[in-house]
Amino acid sequence: MCAERYANIHSSLERVEGEQKTIRNAAFALVAAMVGWMAVQIYDNIKPKPAPAATAVVVSQPPAAPEPAAPR
């Protein structure tokens, strides 16, 4: 009877330890992914930005107002 009880306790502890290992691995993977994402964000802000595109500015004068007609 004691051997059966200890076997059940042992199997329960192994299951709990296995679940803890899975959770620990998942937490480590999550932290590693977050660190990688933050590194990408920092690098994106540090790298030089491309030069602005050249733009052409056209300035045109409005048409001149017609001269008023001379009275006849």
Contact map, one row per residue, 1 for C-alpha under 8 A:
111110000000000000000000000000000000000000000000000000000000000000000000
111111000000000000000000000000000000000000000000000000000000000000000000
111111100000000000000000000000000000000000000000000000000000000000000000
111111110000000000000000000000000000000000000000000000000000000000000000
111111111000000000000000000000000000000000000000000000000000000000000000
011111111100000000000000000000000000000000000000000000000000000000000000
001111111110000000000000000000000000000000000000000000000000000000000000
000111111111000000000000000000000000000000000000000000000000000000000000
000011111111100000000000000000000000000000000000000000000000000000000000
000001111111110000000000000000000000000000000000000000000000000000000000
000000111111111000000000000000000000000000000000000000000000000000000000
000000011111111100000000000000000000000000000000000000000000000000000000
000000001111111110000000000000000000000000000000000000000000000000000000
000000000111111111000000000000000000000000000000000000000000000000000000
000000000011111111100000000000000000000000000000000000000000000000000000
000000000001111111110000000000000000000000000000000000000000000000000000
000000000000111111111000000000000000000000000000000000000000000000000000
000000000000011111111100000000000000000000000000000000000000000000000000
000000000000001111111110000000000000000000000000000000000000000000000000
000000000000000111111111000000000000000000000000000000000000000000000000
000000000000000011111111100000000000000000000000000000000000000000000000
000000000000000001111111110000000000000000000000000000000000000000000000
000000000000000000111111111000000000000000000000000000000000000000000000
000000000000000000011111111100000000000000000000000000000000000000000000
000000000000000000001111111110000000000000000000000000000000000000000000
000000000000000000000111111111000000000000000000000000000000000000000000
000000000000000000000011111111100000000000000000000000000000000000000000
000000000000000000000001111111110000000000000000000000000000000000000000
000000000000000000000000111111111000000000000000000000000000000000000000
000000000000000000000000011111111100000000000000000000000000000000000000
000000000000000000000000001111111110000000000000000000000000000000000000
000000000000000000000000000111111111000000000000000000000000000000000000
000000000000000000000000000011111111100000000000000000000000000000000000
000000000000000000000000000001111111110000000000000000000000000000000000
000000000000000000000000000000111111111000000000000000000000000000000000
000000000000000000000000000000011111111100000000000000000000000000000000
000000000000000000000000000000001111111110000000000000000000000000000000
000000000000000000000000000000000111111111000000000000000000000000000000
000000000000000000000000000000000011111111100000000000000000000000000000
000000000000000000000000000000000001111111110000000000000000000000000000
000000000000000000000000000000000000111111111000000000000000000000000000
000000000000000000000000000000000000011111111100000000000000000000000000
000000000000000000000000000000000000001111111110000000000000000000000000
000000000000000000000000000000000000000111111110000000000000000000000000
000000000000000000000000000000000000000011111110000000000000000000000000
000000000000000000000000000000000000000001111111000000000000000000000000
000000000000000000000000000000000000000000111111100000000000000000000000
000000000000000000000000000000000000000000000111110000000000000000000000
000000000000000000000000000000000000000000000011111000000000000000000000
000000000000000000000000000000000000000000000001111100000000000000000000
000000000000000000000000000000000000000000000000111110000000000000000000
000000000000000000000000000000000000000000000000011111000000000000000000
000000000000000000000000000000000000000000000000001111100000000000000000
000000000000000000000000000000000000000000000000000111110000000000000000
000000000000000000000000000000000000000000000000000011111000000000000000
000000000000000000000000000000000000000000000000000001111100000000000000
000000000000000000000000000000000000000000000000000000111110000000000000
000000000000000000000000000000000000000000000000000000011111000000000000
000000000000000000000000000000000000000000000000000000001111100000000000
000000000000000000000000000000000000000000000000000000000111110000000000
000000000000000000000000000000000000000000000000000000000011111000000000
000000000000000000000000000000000000000000000000000000000001111100000000
000000000000000000000000000000000000000000000000000000000000111110000000
000000000000000000000000000000000000000000000000000000000000011111000000
000000000000000000000000000000000000000000000000000000000000001111100000
000000000000000000000000000000000000000000000000000000000000000111110000
000000000000000000000000000000000000000000000000000000000000000011111000
000000000000000000000000000000000000000000000000000000000000000001111100
000000000000000000000000000000000000000000000000000000000000000000111110
000000000000000000000000000000000000000000000000000000000000000000011111
000000000000000000000000000000000000000000000000000000000000000000001111
000000000000000000000000000000000000000000000000000000000000000000000111
